[in-house]
Amino acid sequence: MNYCYECGTKLMQKELQNEGMIPYCPSCCRYRFPIFSTAVSMIVRNPDHTKILLIQQYGTKNNILVAGYINKGENAEAAVIREVREETGLKVKSLHFNKTEYFQRTNTLMLNYSCTVENESLEHLNTVEVDKAQWFTNEQARQNIMPNSLAERFLLNYLNQGD
């Protein structure tokens, strides 16, 4: 961040006790801590935990996890439930937090969850947001997730932890 998000003045680095050098706005006389987006990413499980749902979006053939941004005023758990429902039409019946990772390319803190849905029906898939969705066994998901992606890191972390 180079400029104040309130007044547009060029920020300078200023020492803040116990924090180190922090961007500071000399016009507002305030420290400006980093701002980034926050999103959720989900490992969607079928009811008996034998399958994982992977999706394809935006015209690519890469299999990824269901994901989406957290809305202002919304907590992460509500975003998980909303995004799964919006993209797949599936209803989440339980969820569990896994881990976080910062995604530099989009300046986003990603919060990864695993969730179990009520059924495997994809009849209400949102084809505006999702090109394709398919259920895979754990091993198939491991082999079919987009290589070298954040989705792969989240999935492998989850699978390597055990269910």
C-alpha positions as CSV (number, residue, x, y, z in Angstrom):
1,M,0.0,0.0,0.0
2,N,1.6,3.3,-1.2
3,Y,-1.2,5.8,-0.6
4,C,-3.7,6.5,2.2
5,Y,-7.0,4.8,1.5
6,E,-8.8,7.8,3.2
7,C,-7.2,10.9,1.8
8,G,-4.9,9.6,-1.0
9,T,-1.7,11.1,0.5
10,K,1.6,9.2,-0.2
11,L,2.3,7.0,2.9
12,M,5.6,7.1,4.7
13,Q,7.2,4.4,6.9
14,K,7.1,5.3,10.6
15,E,8.1,3.3,13.6
16,L,5.3,2.1,15.8
17,Q,6.2,0.8,19.2
18,N,6.3,-3.1,19.3
19,E,5.2,-3.2,15.6
20,G,8.2,-2.0,13.6
21,M,8.0,0.1,10.5
22,I,4.3,0.7,9.5
23,P,2.8,2.8,6.7
24,Y,1.8,6.1,8.1
25,C,-0.3,9.0,6.6
26,P,1.2,12.4,7.5
27,S,-2.1,14.1,6.6
28,C,-4.5,11.9,8.6
29,C,-1.8,11.3,11.3
30,R,-2.7,7.6,11.3
31,Y,-1.0,4.3,10.8
32,R,-2.4,2.4,7.8
33,F,-2.2,-1.3,8.3
34,P,-2.5,-3.6,5.2
35,I,-5.9,-4.2,3.7
36,F,-6.7,-7.4,1.9
37,S,-9.7,-9.4,0.8
38,T,-10.9,-12.5,2.7
39,A,-12.3,-15.6,1.1
40,V,-13.4,-19.1,1.9
41,S,-12.4,-22.3,0.1
42,M,-14.3,-25.6,0.7
43,I,-13.6,-29.3,0.5
44,V,-17.2,-30.4,-0.1
45,R,-17.8,-33.9,1.1
46,N,-20.8,-36.2,0.3
47,P,-22.9,-37.4,3.3
48,D,-20.9,-40.6,3.9
49,H,-17.5,-38.9,3.3
50,T,-16.5,-41.2,0.4
51,K,-16.4,-38.4,-2.2
52,I,-15.1,-34.9,-2.7
53,L,-16.7,-32.4,-5.1
54,L,-14.4,-30.5,-7.6
55,I,-15.6,-27.8,-9.9
56,Q,-14.4,-26.1,-13.1
57,Q,-15.0,-22.4,-13.7
58,Y,-14.4,-19.6,-16.2
59,G,-13.9,-21.8,-19.2
60,T,-10.9,-23.7,-17.9
61,K,-10.6,-27.5,-17.5
62,N,-8.8,-27.2,-14.2
63,N,-10.5,-28.9,-11.2
64,I,-10.6,-26.7,-8.2
65,L,-12.4,-26.4,-4.9
66,V,-15.6,-24.4,-4.4
67,A,-14.6,-20.9,-3.1
68,G,-15.8,-17.4,-2.7
69,Y,-15.3,-14.1,-1.0
70,I,-16.7,-13.2,2.4
71,N,-19.3,-10.4,2.2
72,K,-19.0,-7.3,4.4
73,G,-20.7,-8.1,7.7
74,E,-20.7,-11.9,7.1
75,N,-18.7,-14.4,9.1
76,A,-16.6,-17.1,7.4
77,E,-18.9,-20.0,8.4
78,A,-21.9,-18.2,6.9
79,A,-19.9,-17.6,3.7
80,V,-19.1,-21.3,3.4
81,I,-22.8,-22.2,3.6
82,R,-23.8,-19.4,1.2
83,E,-21.1,-20.1,-1.4
84,V,-21.7,-23.8,-1.5
85,R,-25.4,-23.2,-1.9
86,E,-24.9,-20.5,-4.5
87,E,-22.5,-22.4,-6.7
88,T,-23.7,-26.0,-6.3
89,G,-27.2,-25.8,-5.0
90,L,-26.2,-28.1,-2.1
91,K,-27.1,-27.6,1.5
92,V,-24.2,-27.8,4.1
93,K,-25.1,-29.8,7.1
94,S,-21.8,-29.5,8.9
95,L,-18.4,-27.8,8.5
96,H,-15.0,-27.8,10.0
97,F,-12.1,-25.2,9.8
98,N,-8.9,-26.6,8.3
99,K,-6.3,-23.9,7.7
100,T,-5.5,-20.5,6.2
101,E,-3.1,-19.4,3.5
102,Y,-2.4,-16.0,2.0
103,F,-2.8,-15.9,-1.8
104,Q,-0.6,-13.1,-3.1
105,R,-1.8,-13.1,-6.7
106,T,-5.2,-11.7,-5.6
107,N,-4.1,-10.2,-2.2
108,T,-6.5,-12.5,-0.4
109,L,-6.4,-14.4,2.9
110,M,-8.0,-17.8,2.1
111,L,-9.8,-19.7,4.9
112,N,-10.2,-23.3,4.1
113,Y,-13.0,-25.5,5.4
114,S,-14.2,-29.0,4.9
115,C,-18.0,-29.4,4.9
116,T,-20.5,-32.2,4.5
117,V,-23.6,-31.6,2.3
118,E,-27.0,-33.3,2.6
119,N,-26.9,-35.1,-0.7
120,E,-24.9,-35.5,-3.9
121,S,-27.5,-34.1,-6.3
122,L,-26.1,-31.5,-8.7
123,E,-29.4,-30.8,-10.4
124,H,-29.3,-27.2,-9.0
125,L,-25.8,-26.4,-10.1
126,N,-25.3,-22.7,-10.9
127,T,-24.1,-22.9,-14.5
128,V,-23.5,-19.2,-14.6
129,E,-20.7,-19.5,-12.0
130,V,-19.7,-23.2,-12.4
131,D,-19.0,-24.8,-15.8
132,K,-18.8,-28.4,-14.4
133,A,-19.0,-30.2,-11.1
134,Q,-18.1,-33.8,-10.4
135,W,-17.8,-36.0,-7.4
136,F,-14.4,-37.9,-7.0
137,T,-13.2,-40.4,-4.5
138,N,-10.4,-39.1,-2.2
139,E,-7.7,-40.7,-4.4
140,Q,-9.4,-39.4,-7.6
141,A,-9.6,-35.9,-6.2
142,R,-6.0,-36.0,-5.2
143,Q,-5.1,-37.0,-8.9
144,N,-7.5,-34.5,-10.5
145,I,-7.1,-31.3,-8.6
146,M,-5.3,-28.5,-10.4
147,P,-1.6,-29.2,-9.9
148,N,0.5,-26.6,-8.1
149,S,-2.5,-24.6,-7.0
150,L,-3.7,-23.3,-3.7
151,A,-6.7,-25.7,-4.1
152,E,-4.2,-28.6,-4.3
153,R,-2.3,-27.5,-1.2
154,F,-5.6,-27.2,0.8
155,L,-6.9,-30.6,-0.5
156,L,-3.6,-32.4,0.1
157,N,-3.3,-30.9,3.6
158,Y,-6.8,-32.1,4.4
159,L,-6.3,-35.6,2.9
160,N,-2.9,-36.0,4.7
161,Q,-4.5,-35.1,8.0
162,G,-7.1,-37.9,7.7
163,D,-10.8,-37.4,8.0
